[in-house]
Amino acid sequence: MGAKLSSGSGGSKFHIEQNSDINVTPFVDIMLVLLIIFMVAAPMATVSVEVKLPTAVAPPQVNPPKPIYISIQESGDVFIGDYPTSLASMGADMRTQIGERDPENERIFIRCDRKTRYADFMQVMNALQDNGFYSVALVGEDGNT
C-alpha cells in the first residue's frame, strides 16, 4: 500500500491520502526473471549424448497365487472362499482350491466372527494341520475403525 500526496485543489500541502491500488510492477519483474531462468535452464535439462540402449529382456513374472480365505461363522459354519465346506471334506476342498501347489508352503488366511466359539476355531485349525496345511495367518479387523 502506498501513500498519495495531495495534488490538485482541495487539500493542503501536508494532507496525505491512502492509495489502495495494487502495485504490479514488482510482480511482473519477478515473473520476467523466472521466465529468463527457465529459458536458460531448460536446454541444460535435455541429454545431448547419444547412447544406444540395449533392449530390456526380463523374464515374465509369475503372478502370486490367489490367497485362500477360510471363514468361520458364529454358528460354526465353515466356508472356503465363498463355498461352504465341512470339517470332514475340508482337506479335499482345500486341495481342489490350491491345485498343484504344495500344501505345506501354502498360506491360509482364517477369518472368524467375533462370537465364534474357540472350539470351532480349533477344529478348523486341527483339520488344516491333519491335511498338511501348516502356514496359517489370522485375519483381524483394523483397530482404527
DSSP file (Angstrom, degrees, kcal/mol; ACC not computed):
  #  RESIDUE AA STRUCTURE BP1 BP2  ACC     N-H-->O    O-->H-N    N-H-->O    O-->H-N    TCO  KAPPA ALPHA  PHI   PSI    X-CA   Y-CA   Z-CA
    1    1 A M              0   0    0      0, 0.0     2,-0.2     0, 0.0    19,-0.1   0.000 360.0 360.0 360.0 141.6    0.0    0.0    0.0
    2    2 A G  E     -A   19   0A   0     17,-1.2    17,-2.4    19,-0.2     2,-0.4  -0.665 360.0-115.5-120.6 175.7    1.3    3.4   -0.8
    3    3 A A  E     -A   18   0A   0     -2,-0.2     2,-0.5    15,-0.2    15,-0.2  -0.851  18.6-148.9-111.7 149.4    0.7    7.0    0.1
    4    4 A K  E     -A   17   0A   0     13,-2.8    13,-2.5    -2,-0.4     2,-0.1  -0.972  12.5-141.0-122.0 120.4   -0.6    9.6   -2.2
    5    5 A L  E     -A   16   0A   0     -2,-0.5    11,-0.2    11,-0.2     9,-0.1  -0.446  38.3 -85.7 -77.0 154.7    0.5   13.2   -1.6
    6    6 A S        +     0   0    0      9,-1.0     2,-0.4     7,-0.3    -1,-0.1  -0.324  51.9 173.6 -63.5 134.0   -2.0   15.9   -2.2
    7    7 A S        +     0   0    0      2,-0.2     2,-0.1    -3,-0.1     5,-0.0  -0.998  45.3   8.4-141.1 143.7   -2.4   17.1   -5.7
    8    8 A G  S    S-     0   0    0     -2,-0.4     3,-0.5     2,-0.0     2,-0.1  -0.379 100.9 -29.3  84.0-166.1   -4.8   19.5   -7.1
    9    9 A S  S    S+     0   0    0      1,-0.2    -2,-0.2    -2,-0.1     3,-0.1  -0.338 107.2  47.5 -85.3 164.0   -7.3   21.6   -5.2
   10   10 A G  S    S+     0   0    0      1,-0.2     2,-0.3    -2,-0.1    -1,-0.2   0.508  94.0  76.6  91.5   6.6   -9.0   20.9   -2.0
   11   11 A G  S    S-     0   0    0     -3,-0.5    -1,-0.2     4,-0.0     2,-0.1  -0.991  71.3-116.2-147.1 155.9   -6.1   19.8    0.1
   12   12 A S    >   -     0   0    0     -2,-0.3     3,-1.1     1,-0.1    -6,-0.2  -0.316  37.8-102.3 -84.1 173.8   -3.2   21.3    2.0
   13   13 A K  T 3  S+     0   0    0      1,-0.3    -7,-0.3    -2,-0.1    -1,-0.1   0.775 121.6  43.9 -66.1 -27.7    0.4   20.6    1.2
   14   14 A F  T 3  S+     0   0    0     -9,-0.1     2,-0.5     2,-0.1    -1,-0.3   0.304  82.2 117.6-104.0   8.8    0.7   18.2    4.1
   15   15 A H    <   -     0   0    0     -3,-1.1    -9,-1.0     1,-0.0     2,-0.4  -0.660  46.7-164.7 -80.0 125.5   -2.5   16.3    3.6
   16   16 A I  E     -A    5   0A   0     -2,-0.5     2,-0.3   -11,-0.2   -11,-0.2  -0.946   4.1-165.4-117.8 130.5   -1.8   12.6    2.8
   17   17 A E  E     -A    4   0A   0    -13,-2.5   -13,-2.8    -2,-0.4     2,-0.4  -0.771  25.5-111.5-107.7 157.6   -4.3   10.2    1.4
   18   18 A Q  E     -A    3   0A   0     -2,-0.3     2,-0.6   -15,-0.2   -15,-0.2  -0.725  22.3-147.0 -90.3 137.8   -4.1    6.4    1.3
   19   19 A N  E     -A    2   0A   0    -17,-2.4   -17,-1.2    -2,-0.4    -1,-0.0  -0.916  14.8-177.9-105.0 120.5   -3.6    4.7   -2.1
   20   20 A S        +     0   0    0     -2,-0.6     2,-0.2   -19,-0.1    -1,-0.1   0.182  40.1 121.6-105.4  17.2   -5.3    1.3   -2.3
   21   21 A D        -     0   0    0      1,-0.1     2,-0.3   -19,-0.1   -19,-0.2  -0.553  67.9-112.5 -78.0 145.0   -4.2    0.4   -5.9
   22   22 A I        -     0   0    0     -2,-0.2     2,-0.9   -21,-0.1    -1,-0.1  -0.610  20.8-136.3 -79.3 134.3   -2.2   -2.8   -6.3
   23   23 A N        +     0   0    0     -2,-0.3     4,-0.4     1,-0.2    -1,-0.1  -0.817  28.0 173.4 -93.3 105.5    1.4   -2.3   -7.4
   24   24 A V     >  +     0   0    0     -2,-0.9     4,-2.4     1,-0.2     5,-0.2   0.547  54.9  90.4 -90.7  -9.2    2.0   -4.9  -10.0
   25   25 A T  H  > S+     0   0    0      1,-0.2     4,-2.3     2,-0.2    -1,-0.2   0.917  87.6  46.6 -59.7 -47.7    5.5   -3.8  -11.1
   26   26 A P  H  > S+     0   0    0      0, 0.0     4,-2.3     0, 0.0    -1,-0.2   0.889 112.2  52.6 -62.8 -35.3    7.4   -6.0   -8.6
   27   27 A F  H  > S+     0   0    0     -4,-0.4     4,-2.3     2,-0.2    -2,-0.2   0.930 110.3  46.7 -63.5 -45.2    5.3   -9.0   -9.6
   28   28 A V  H  X S+     0   0    0     -4,-2.4     4,-2.3     1,-0.2    -1,-0.2   0.891 110.8  53.5 -64.3 -39.5    6.0   -8.5  -13.3
   29   29 A D  H  X S+     0   0    0     -4,-2.3     4,-2.0    -5,-0.2    -2,-0.2   0.927 110.2  46.5 -61.1 -45.2    9.7   -8.1  -12.6
   30   30 A I  H  X S+     0   0    0     -4,-2.3     4,-2.5     1,-0.2    -2,-0.2   0.909 111.6  51.4 -65.0 -41.6    9.9  -11.4  -10.6
   31   31 A M  H  X S+     0   0    0     -4,-2.3     4,-2.3     1,-0.2    -1,-0.2   0.891 109.5  50.0 -64.4 -38.9    7.9  -13.2  -13.3
   32   32 A L  H  X S+     0   0    0     -4,-2.3     4,-2.1     2,-0.2    -1,-0.2   0.900 110.5  49.8 -65.9 -39.6   10.3  -12.0  -16.1
   33   33 A V  H  X S+     0   0    0     -4,-2.0     4,-2.3     2,-0.2    -2,-0.2   0.926 112.0  48.1 -63.9 -43.7   13.3  -13.0  -14.1
   34   34 A L  H  X S+     0   0    0     -4,-2.5     4,-2.5     1,-0.2     5,-0.2   0.889 109.6  53.3 -63.6 -38.8   11.8  -16.5  -13.5
   35   35 A L  H  X S+     0   0    0     -4,-2.3     4,-2.2     1,-0.2    -1,-0.2   0.918 109.9  47.3 -61.4 -43.9   11.0  -16.8  -17.2
   36   36 A I  H  X S+     0   0    0     -4,-2.1     4,-1.9     2,-0.2    -2,-0.2   0.906 111.1  51.8 -64.9 -41.5   14.6  -16.0  -18.2
   37   37 A I  H  X S+     0   0    0     -4,-2.3     4,-2.5     1,-0.2    -2,-0.2   0.930 112.2  45.4 -62.0 -44.9   15.9  -18.5  -15.7
   38   38 A F  H  X S+     0   0    0     -4,-2.5     4,-2.1     1,-0.2    -1,-0.2   0.859 110.2  54.3 -68.1 -34.2   13.6  -21.3  -17.0
   39   39 A M  H  < S+     0   0    0     -4,-2.2    -1,-0.2    -5,-0.2    -2,-0.2   0.857 114.4  41.4 -66.7 -33.4   14.5  -20.4  -20.6
   40   40 A V  H  X S+     0   0    0     -4,-1.9     4,-0.5    -5,-0.2    -2,-0.2   0.869 117.9  45.9 -79.4 -37.6   18.2  -20.8  -19.8
   41   41 A A  H  X S+     0   0    0     -4,-2.5     4,-0.9    -5,-0.2     3,-0.4   0.766  97.5  71.6 -80.5 -25.6   17.8  -23.9  -17.6
   42   42 A A  H >X S+     0   0    0     -4,-2.1     3,-0.9     1,-0.2     4,-0.6   0.909  96.1  49.2 -61.9 -45.4   15.5  -25.9  -19.9
   43   43 A P  H >4 S+     0   0    0      0, 0.0     3,-0.7     0, 0.0    -1,-0.2   0.819 106.8  58.1 -65.2 -25.7   18.1  -26.7  -22.6
   44   44 A M  H 3< S+     0   0    0     -4,-0.5    -2,-0.2    -3,-0.4    -3,-0.1   0.747  97.7  61.8 -72.4 -22.0   20.5  -27.9  -19.9
   45   45 A A  H << S+     0   0    0     -3,-0.9     2,-0.2    -4,-0.9    -1,-0.2   0.677  88.0  86.3 -79.1 -17.2   18.0  -30.4  -18.7
   46   46 A T  S << S-     0   0    0     -3,-0.7     2,-0.5    -4,-0.6     0, 0.0  -0.589  80.8-123.5 -85.5 147.9   18.0  -32.3  -22.0
   47   47 A V        +     0   0    0     -2,-0.2    -2,-0.1     1,-0.1    -1,-0.0  -0.776  26.1 179.3 -92.2 127.9   20.5  -35.0  -22.7
   48   48 A S        +     0   0    0     -2,-0.5     2,-0.5     2,-0.1    -1,-0.1   0.484  52.0  98.0-107.2  -4.6   22.6  -34.4  -25.8
   49   49 A V  S    S-     0   0    0      1,-0.0     2,-0.5     2,-0.0    -2,-0.0  -0.750  70.8-136.3 -86.8 124.9   24.8  -37.5  -25.6
   50   50 A E        +     0   0    0     -2,-0.5     2,-0.4     2,-0.0    -2,-0.1  -0.683  27.0 176.6 -85.1 128.7   23.5  -40.3  -27.9
   51   51 A V        -     0   0    0     -2,-0.5     2,-1.0     2,-0.0    -2,-0.0  -0.999  27.2-138.2-132.0 132.1   23.6  -43.7  -26.3
   52   52 A K        -     0   0    0     -2,-0.4    -2,-0.0     0, 0.0     0, 0.0  -0.799  26.9-154.0 -92.0 105.2   22.2  -46.9  -28.0
   53   53 A L        -     0   0    0     -2,-1.0     2,-0.1     1,-0.1     3,-0.1  -0.515  14.0-118.0 -80.4 143.3   20.4  -48.7  -25.1
   54   54 A P        -     0   0    0      0, 0.0     2,-0.2     0, 0.0    -1,-0.1  -0.396  37.0 -96.3 -74.3 158.5   20.0  -52.5  -25.2
   55   55 A T        -     0   0    0      1,-0.1     2,-0.6    -2,-0.1     0, 0.0  -0.524  40.9-112.1 -74.0 143.0   16.6  -53.9  -25.3
   56   56 A A        -     0   0    0     -2,-0.2     2,-0.6    -3,-0.1    -1,-0.1  -0.653  33.8-175.0 -80.6 120.0   15.2  -54.9  -22.0
   57   57 A V        +     0   0    0     -2,-0.6    -1,-0.0     2,-0.0    -2,-0.0  -0.916  13.6 162.2-118.2 103.5   14.9  -58.7  -21.7
   58   58 A A        -     0   0    0     -2,-0.6     3,-0.1     3,-0.0    -2,-0.0  -0.962  41.4-112.9-121.3 138.0   13.3  -59.7  -18.4
   59   59 A P        -     0   0    0      0, 0.0     2,-0.1     0, 0.0    -2,-0.0  -0.428  44.0 -98.5 -66.9 143.1   11.7  -63.0  -17.8
   60   60 A P        -     0   0    0      0, 0.0     2,-0.3     0, 0.0     0, 0.0  -0.382  39.5-124.9 -64.0 137.2    7.9  -62.8  -17.3
   61   61 A Q        -     0   0    0     -2,-0.1     2,-0.4    -3,-0.1    -3,-0.0  -0.608  16.7-124.0 -85.0 141.4    7.0  -62.7  -13.6
   62   62 A V        -     0   0    0     -2,-0.3    -1,-0.0     1,-0.1     0, 0.0  -0.707  28.2-117.5 -84.1 130.9    4.5  -65.2  -12.3
   63   63 A N        -     0   0    0     -2,-0.4     3,-0.1     1,-0.1    -1,-0.1  -0.410  35.2-104.5 -64.7 141.3    1.5  -63.7  -10.6
   64   64 A P        -     0   0    0      0, 0.0    -1,-0.1     0, 0.0    -3,-0.0  -0.370  45.8 -96.0 -64.9 148.7    1.3  -64.6   -7.0
   65   65 A P        -     0   0    0      0, 0.0     3,-0.1     0, 0.0    33,-0.0  -0.276  43.6 -95.5 -66.1 152.6   -1.4  -67.2   -6.3
   66   66 A K        -     0   0    0      1,-0.1     2,-0.0    -3,-0.1    -3,-0.0  -0.489  47.2-112.8 -66.6 129.7   -4.8  -66.1   -5.1
   67   67 A P        -     0   0    0      0, 0.0     2,-0.5     0, 0.0    41,-0.1  -0.325  24.2-131.8 -67.0 148.7   -4.9  -66.2   -1.3
   68   68 A I  E     -b  108   0B   0     39,-0.7    41,-2.8    -3,-0.1     2,-0.5  -0.896  20.1-163.2-105.6 125.7   -7.3  -68.7    0.2
   69   69 A Y  E     -b  109   0B   0     -2,-0.5    12,-3.2    39,-0.2     2,-0.5  -0.909   6.5-161.6-110.5 132.5   -9.6  -67.5    3.0
   70   70 A I  E     -bC 110  80B   0     39,-3.3    41,-3.2    -2,-0.5     2,-0.4  -0.964  12.5-162.3-108.9 127.5  -11.4  -69.7    5.4
   71   71 A S  E     -bC 111  79B   0      8,-2.5     8,-2.4    -2,-0.5     2,-0.5  -0.923   6.1-164.6-113.5 134.0  -14.3  -68.1    7.1
   72   72 A I  E     -bC 112  78B   0     39,-2.5    41,-1.9    -2,-0.4     6,-0.2  -0.973  12.5-152.0-118.5 120.8  -15.9  -69.4   10.3
   73   73 A Q    >   -     0   0    0      4,-2.6     3,-1.7    -2,-0.5     6,-0.0  -0.365  31.4-102.8 -86.0 169.1  -19.3  -68.0   11.2
   74   74 A E  T 3  S+     0   0    0      1,-0.3    43,-0.4    42,-0.1    -1,-0.1   0.835 122.1  57.3 -59.0 -34.2  -20.8  -67.7   14.7
   75   75 A S  T 3  S-     0   0    0     41,-0.1    -1,-0.3     2,-0.1    41,-0.0   0.584 122.0-106.0 -75.3  -9.1  -23.0  -70.8   14.1
   76   76 A G    <   +     0   0    0     -3,-1.7     2,-0.2     1,-0.3    -2,-0.1   0.401  69.9 148.0  98.3  -2.1  -19.8  -72.8   13.3
   77   77 A D        -     0   0    0     -5,-0.1    -4,-2.6     9,-0.0     2,-0.4  -0.469  35.5-148.5 -68.2 137.7  -20.4  -73.0    9.5
   78   78 A V  E     -CD  72  85B   0      7,-0.7     7,-2.6    -6,-0.2     2,-0.4  -0.903  14.1-172.7-114.9 136.7  -17.1  -73.1    7.6
   79   79 A F  E     -CD  71  84B   0     -8,-2.4    -8,-2.5    -2,-0.4     2,-0.7  -0.981  18.7-152.2-127.9 139.2  -16.5  -71.6    4.2
   80   80 A I  E >  S-CD  70  83B   0      3,-2.9     3,-2.0    -2,-0.4     2,-0.6  -0.948  82.2 -41.3-105.7 110.3  -13.5  -71.8    1.9
   81   81 A G  T 3  S-     0   0    0    -12,-3.2   -10,-0.1    -2,-0.7    -2,-0.1  -0.628 125.6 -29.4  67.6-119.1  -13.7  -68.6   -0.1
   82   82 A D  T 3  S+     0   0    0     -2,-0.6    -1,-0.3     2,-0.1   -12,-0.0   0.349 120.4  95.6-106.6   2.8  -17.4  -68.3   -0.8
   83   83 A Y  E <  S-D   80   0B   0     -3,-2.0    -3,-2.9     1,-0.0     2,-0.1  -0.817  73.4-124.2-104.3 131.4  -18.2  -72.1   -0.8
   84   84 A P  E     +D   79   0B   0      0, 0.0     2,-0.3     0, 0.0    -5,-0.3  -0.369  35.3 171.1 -69.7 149.8  -19.4  -74.0    2.2
   85   85 A T  E     -D   78   0B   0     -7,-2.6    -7,-0.7    -2,-0.1     2,-0.3  -0.912  23.5-130.5-146.5 172.0  -17.4  -77.0    3.5
   86   86 A S     >  -     0   0    0     -2,-0.3     4,-0.7    -9,-0.1     3,-0.1  -0.811  30.7-108.3-122.6 167.5  -17.4  -79.3    6.4
   87   87 A L  T  4 S+     0   0    0     -2,-0.3     4,-0.4     1,-0.2     3,-0.4   0.853 118.4  54.1 -63.7 -33.4  -14.5  -80.4    8.6
   88   88 A A  T  4 S+     0   0    0      1,-0.2     3,-0.2     2,-0.1     4,-0.2   0.877 117.7  33.5 -69.5 -37.7  -14.6  -83.9    7.0
   89   89 A S  T  > S+     0   0    0      1,-0.2     4,-2.4     2,-0.1    -1,-0.2   0.345  89.5 100.8-100.7   7.6  -14.3  -82.6    3.5
   90   90 A M  H  X S+     0   0    0     -4,-0.7     4,-2.6    -3,-0.4     5,-0.2   0.895  79.7  52.3 -62.2 -41.7  -12.0  -79.6    4.2
   91   91 A G  H  > S+     0   0    0     -4,-0.4     4,-2.2    -3,-0.2    -1,-0.2   0.927 112.8  43.4 -60.8 -46.8   -8.8  -81.3    3.1
   92   92 A A  H  > S+     0   0    0     -4,-0.2     4,-1.8     1,-0.2    -1,-0.2   0.896 114.6  50.3 -66.8 -39.6  -10.1  -82.4   -0.3
   93   93 A D  H  X S+     0   0    0     -4,-2.4     4,-1.8     2,-0.2    -2,-0.2   0.891 110.5  50.1 -65.9 -38.2  -11.8  -79.0   -0.8
   94   94 A M  H  X S+     0   0    0     -4,-2.6     4,-2.3     1,-0.2     5,-0.2   0.917 108.9  51.0 -66.3 -42.6   -8.5  -77.2    0.1
   95   95 A R  H  X S+     0   0    0     -4,-2.2     4,-1.4     1,-0.2    -1,-0.2   0.852 108.7  52.7 -64.3 -33.1   -6.5  -79.3   -2.3
   96   96 A T  H  < S+     0   0    0     -4,-1.8    -1,-0.2     1,-0.2    -2,-0.2   0.898 110.2  48.9 -65.8 -39.8   -9.0  -78.5   -5.0
   97   97 A Q  H  < S+     0   0    0     -4,-1.8    -2,-0.2     1,-0.2    -1,-0.2   0.893 114.7  42.0 -68.3 -40.5   -8.6  -74.8   -4.3
   98   98 A I  H >< S-     0   0    0     -4,-2.3     3,-1.4     1,-0.2     2,-0.3   0.700  87.1-170.1 -85.5 -17.5   -4.8  -74.8   -4.4
   99   99 A G  T 3<  -     0   0    0     -4,-1.4    -1,-0.2     1,-0.2    -2,-0.1  -0.500  66.5  -6.2  71.1-124.8   -4.4  -77.0   -7.4
  100  100 A E  T 3  S+     0   0    0     -2,-0.3    -1,-0.2    -4,-0.1    -4,-0.1   0.470 103.7 114.6 -87.5  -3.1   -0.8  -78.2   -8.0
  101  101 A R  S <  S-     0   0    0     -3,-1.4    -3,-0.1    -6,-0.1     5,-0.1  -0.271  77.3 -98.4 -71.8 157.6    0.8  -76.0   -5.3
  102  102 A D    >>  -     0   0    0      1,-0.1     3,-0.8     3,-0.0     4,-0.6  -0.617  24.0-149.1 -77.8 123.8    2.5  -77.5   -2.2
  103  103 A P  G >4 S+     0   0    0      0, 0.0     3,-0.6     0, 0.0    31,-0.4   0.825  94.5  60.2 -64.4 -30.2    0.1  -77.5    0.8
  104  104 A E  G 34 S+     0   0    0      1,-0.2    30,-0.1    29,-0.2    31,-0.1   0.792 111.9  38.5 -69.0 -26.2    3.0  -77.2    3.3
  105  105 A N  G <4 S+     0   0    0     -3,-0.8     2,-0.4    29,-0.1    -1,-0.2   0.407  92.2 107.2-102.2   0.7    4.1  -73.8    1.7
  106  106 A E    <<  -     0   0    0     -3,-0.6    29,-0.6    -4,-0.6     2,-0.5  -0.679  64.5-139.0 -85.1 127.7    0.6  -72.5    1.0
  107  107 A R  E     - e   0 135B   0     -2,-0.4   -39,-0.7    27,-0.1     2,-0.4  -0.750  16.7-162.3 -88.8 129.0   -0.5  -69.7    3.4
  108  108 A I  E     -be  68 136B   0     27,-2.5    29,-3.2    -2,-0.5     2,-0.5  -0.928   6.5-147.9-112.5 132.8   -4.1  -69.9    4.5
  109  109 A F  E     -be  69 137B   0    -41,-2.8   -39,-3.3    -2,-0.4     2,-0.5  -0.882  11.3-159.1-103.6 128.0   -6.0  -66.9    6.0
  110  110 A I  E     -be  70 138B   0     27,-2.8    29,-2.8    -2,-0.5     2,-0.4  -0.920   8.2-174.6-112.7 129.9   -8.6  -67.6    8.6
  111  111 A R  E     -b   71   0B   0    -41,-3.2   -39,-2.5    -2,-0.5     2,-0.3  -0.970   7.1-173.5-119.9 136.8  -11.4  -65.1    9.5
  112  112 A C  E     -b   72   0B   0     27,-0.5   -39,-0.2    -2,-0.4     2,-0.1  -0.942  28.3-110.5-129.3 151.3  -13.8  -65.7   12.3
  113  113 A D    >   -     0   0    0    -41,-1.9     3,-1.7    -2,-0.3   -40,-0.0  -0.436  37.7-112.6 -68.6 153.6  -16.9  -64.0   13.6
  114  114 A R  T 3  S+     0   0    0      1,-0.3    -1,-0.1    -2,-0.1   -41,-0.0   0.826 116.8  45.9 -59.8 -31.7  -16.4  -62.2   16.9
  115  115 A K  T 3  S+     0   0    0      2,-0.1    -1,-0.3     3,-0.0     2,-0.2   0.178  80.8 132.9-101.2  18.0  -18.7  -64.6   18.7
  116  116 A T    <   -     0   0    0     -3,-1.7     2,-0.1   -44,-0.1   -42,-0.1  -0.462  62.9-112.1 -67.5 137.7  -17.2  -67.8   17.2
  117  117 A R     >  -     0   0    0    -43,-0.4     4,-1.7    -2,-0.2     3,-0.3  -0.463  15.3-129.7 -71.0 143.6  -16.6  -70.5   19.8
  118  118 A Y  H  > S+     0   0    0      1,-0.2     4,-2.5     2,-0.2     5,-0.2   0.841 107.9  59.6 -61.5 -34.8  -12.9  -71.3   20.3
  119  119 A A  H  > S+     0   0    0      2,-0.2     4,-2.1     1,-0.2    -1,-0.2   0.891 103.5  50.6 -63.2 -39.8  -13.6  -75.0   19.9
  120  120 A D  H  > S+     0   0    0     -3,-0.3     4,-1.7     2,-0.2    -1,-0.2   0.912 111.1  49.0 -64.0 -41.6  -14.9  -74.4   16.4
  121  121 A F  H  X S+     0   0    0     -4,-1.7     4,-2.3     1,-0.2    -2,-0.2   0.926 111.2  49.0 -62.5 -45.1  -11.8  -72.4   15.5
  122  122 A M  H  X S+     0   0    0     -4,-2.5     4,-2.7     1,-0.2    -1,-0.2   0.843 106.6  56.2 -66.6 -33.4   -9.5  -75.1   16.9
  123  123 A Q  H  X S+     0   0    0     -4,-2.1     4,-2.3     2,-0.2    -1,-0.2   0.905 109.1  47.0 -63.8 -40.3  -11.4  -77.9   15.0
  124  124 A V  H  X S+     0   0    0     -4,-1.7     4,-2.2     2,-0.2    -2,-0.2   0.925 112.2  50.0 -65.9 -44.1  -10.7  -76.0   11.8
  125  125 A M  H  X S+     0   0    0     -4,-2.3     4,-2.3     1,-0.2    -2,-0.2   0.919 112.3  47.5 -60.0 -43.9   -7.0  -75.5   12.7
  126  126 A N  H  X S+     0   0    0     -4,-2.7     4,-2.7     1,-0.2    -1,-0.2   0.893 110.0  52.3 -65.5 -39.8   -6.7  -79.2   13.5
  127  127 A A  H  X S+     0   0    0     -4,-2.3     4,-1.0     2,-0.2    -1,-0.2   0.888 110.3  49.4 -63.4 -38.2   -8.3  -80.2   10.2
  128  128 A L  H  <>S+     0   0    0     -4,-2.2     5,-2.6     2,-0.2     3,-0.5   0.935 113.0  45.8 -65.3 -45.9   -5.9  -78.0    8.4
  129  129 A Q  H ><5S+     0   0    0     -4,-2.3     3,-1.5     1,-0.2    -2,-0.2   0.887 108.2  56.4 -66.3 -38.0   -2.9  -79.5   10.1
  130  130 A D  H 3<5S+     0   0    0     -4,-2.7    -1,-0.2     1,-0.3    -2,-0.2   0.792 109.5  47.8 -62.3 -26.8   -4.1  -83.0    9.6
  131  131 A N  T 3<5S-     0   0    0     -4,-1.0    -1,-0.3    -3,-0.5    -2,-0.2   0.285 125.5 -98.5 -99.8   9.8   -4.2  -82.3    5.9
  132  132 A G  T < 5S+     0   0    0     -3,-1.5     2,-0.9     1,-0.2    -3,-0.2   0.589  79.2 133.0  91.7  10.8   -0.7  -80.8    5.7
  133  133 A F      < +     0   0    0     -5,-2.6    -1,-0.2     1,-0.2   -29,-0.2  -0.837  16.1 155.2 -97.5 103.9   -1.6  -77.1    5.7
  134  134 A Y        +     0   0    0     -2,-0.9     2,-0.9   -31,-0.4    -1,-0.2   0.618  46.9  82.0-107.3 -16.5    0.8  -75.6    8.3
  135  135 A S  E     +e  107   0B   0    -29,-0.6   -27,-2.5   -32,-0.4     2,-0.4  -0.803  58.9 165.8 -97.7 104.3    1.1  -72.0    7.3
  136  136 A V  E     -e  108   0B   0     -2,-0.9     2,-0.4   -29,-0.2   -27,-0.2  -0.949  18.8-167.8-123.8 136.7   -1.9  -70.2    8.8
  137  137 A A  E     -e  109   0B   0    -29,-3.2   -27,-2.8    -2,-0.4     2,-0.4  -0.972  16.6-137.3-122.1 139.4   -2.5  -66.4    9.2
  138  138 A L  E     -e  110   0B   0     -2,-0.4     2,-0.5   -29,-0.2   -27,-0.2  -0.816  13.6-144.8 -98.4 134.8   -5.3  -65.0   11.2
  139  139 A V        +     0   0    0    -29,-2.8   -27,-0.5    -2,-0.4     2,-0.3  -0.853  23.0 176.3-101.9 127.4   -7.2  -62.0    9.8
  140  140 A G        -     0   0    0     -2,-0.5     2,-0.3   -29,-0.1     3,-0.0  -0.799  33.6 -96.4-123.8 168.4   -8.4  -59.3   12.2
  141  141 A E        -     0   0    0     -2,-0.3     2,-0.1     1,-0.1     0, 0.0  -0.607  46.9 -99.1 -84.0 144.9  -10.2  -56.1   11.9
  142  142 A D    >   -     0   0    0     -2,-0.3     3,-1.2     1,-0.1    -1,-0.1  -0.417  26.1-137.8 -63.2 134.4   -8.1  -52.9   11.8
  143  143 A G  T 3  S+     0   0    0      1,-0.2    -1,-0.1     2,-0.1    -2,-0.0   0.570  93.2  72.8 -72.9  -9.0   -8.2  -51.3   15.3
  144  144 A N  T 3         0   0    0      1,-0.2    -1,-0.2     0, 0.0    -2,-0.1   0.523 360.0 360.0 -84.3  -5.6   -8.7  -47.7   13.9
  145  145 A T    <         0   0    0     -3,-1.2    -1,-0.2     0, 0.0    -2,-0.1   0.486 360.0 360.0 -91.3 360.0  -12.3  -48.2   12.9
